[in-house]
Amino acid sequence: MALTLSMRRLWEPYRDTMVKDGANKDEIALANDAFDCGSRSVLMVLDCLKKQGGTDELNETIPRFDKQITSIRMRKLPRQH
């Protein structure tokens, strides 16, 4: 079975963490905008690599940054007062 990712499903864990930490609606909205911008930028770069035939580099990108991706997932968002 193929894995299907959607931006909404990727955003939900971040949103849930913010809600648990007591973020208000404005903070969540700003974080959502930042998440959307960042994820679109990453997808555009990966698409560009694919179109330019950089499939070897494309296939190496995610494993190369796996440690950083994991550490970002584990971080606690700072509380703003």
C-alpha positions in Angstrom: 0.0 0.0 0.0 1.4 3.4 -1.0 1.8 6.1 1.7 -0.2 9.2 0.9 0.7 12.4 2.6 -1.3 15.6 2.8 -0.4 18.9 4.1 -3.3 18.8 6.5 -2.2 15.5 7.9 1.3 16.7 8.3 0.1 19.8 10.1 -2.2 18.1 12.6 0.5 16.8 15.0 2.0 20.3 15.3 -1.4 21.9 15.9 -2.2 19.3 18.5 1.1 20.0 20.3 0.3 23.7 20.3 -3.2 23.2 21.7 -1.8 21.0 24.5 0.7 23.7 25.3 -2.1 26.3 25.6 -1.5 28.3 22.4 -4.3 30.7 21.5 -6.0 30.8 18.1 -3.8 33.7 16.8 -0.6 31.8 17.6 -1.9 28.7 16.0 -2.9 30.6 12.9 0.6 32.2 12.6 2.2 28.8 13.1 -0.1 27.3 10.4 0.9 30.1 7.9 4.6 29.5 8.7 4.2 25.7 8.3 2.4 26.2 5.0 5.1 28.5 3.6 7.9 26.2 4.8 6.4 23.1 3.4 5.5 24.7 0.1 9.1 25.9 -0.2 10.5 22.4 0.5 8.1 20.8 -2.1 9.1 23.4 -4.7 12.8 22.6 -4.1 12.2 18.8 -4.3 10.1 19.3 -7.5 12.9 21.4 -9.0 15.4 18.7 -8.3 13.2 16.1 -9.8 12.6 18.1 -13.0 16.3 18.8 -13.4 17.0 15.1 -13.3 18.7 15.2 -9.8 17.0 12.0 -8.7 20.1 10.7 -7.0 20.3 13.9 -4.9 16.6 13.8 -4.4 16.7 10.2 -3.0 19.6 11.2 -0.7 17.9 14.4 0.7 15.4 12.9 3.2 17.8 10.3 4.8 20.5 13.0 5.0 18.2 15.3 7.1 16.4 12.5 9.0 18.2 13.3 12.2 17.2 17.0 12.0 13.6 16.1 11.1 13.4 13.8 14.1 14.8 16.4 16.5 12.4 19.0 15.2 9.5 16.6 15.8 10.7 16.1 19.4 11.0 19.8 20.3 8.5 21.4 22.6 7.2 24.7 21.3 8.0 27.7 23.5 5.1 29.2 25.3 4.5 32.9 24.7 2.8 35.0 27.3 
